[in-house]
Amino acid sequence: MRFATPLVRGRLIRRYMRFLADVRLEESGEVVKVHCPNPGAMTGLKTPGLPVWLERNDDPKKKLDWGWRLAELPGGHWAGIDTAVPNRVVAEALAARAIPELLPYERVRPEVRYGTNSRIDFLLEGPEGATWVEVKNVHLRREGDCAEFPDSVTARGAKHLVELAERARQGDQAVMLYLVQRSDCARFRLAGDIDRTYARAFDAARSAGVEMLCYGTRIDAGGVALGRRLPVDPAPQAPGLAIVDESS
């Protein structure tokens, strides 16, 4: 997935009211108000002074002229900020048949209704049956090279796990795909200390046959693309760990 226009570098001043941030543009020094397309806690990604990359918006229907897309991390690494990007990345990967764990498919249908007032991100239909794929954005990292999800309590996320488990029990392939929008992670686990209910739903869904996949991403100032598969912690996730966060 390539960004539609070249990104502009700046320095974060503050992120506030969940969907807003103030950024000082590097070249001009101008302070601009930008849309932050991320409702999560953004632990470690909202520190004042953090180098960030913005995309200019020319749509007159939108209130803000800038959208926050990337953050620069230590060691030459990157993090994607936009939570809408993972679905676009996975859509491109599905079109390219780049996720080998999925059953053979002939048709990809996005946003299909299922469960209780829910829509699955992607329904794949093929000669061996249906595959239900839910995609989650991951950008939390608190310890070593481990990515974690979620970064805040998500009742909606737990509901998706319950509904995927039901599809698995009915004999379909059900997949929860965690896409890590950071280039500094090499493995994945749940943040059970942040949301124990979600962790319990994860364990129950995995026991019911839901396949837990995690992929990294390749990120640069031009765009975000599917990376390599990352291992998912095989241990039960519900107990959680009391991890002290020193990054925010």
Disulfide bonds with the S-S distance in Angstrom:
none
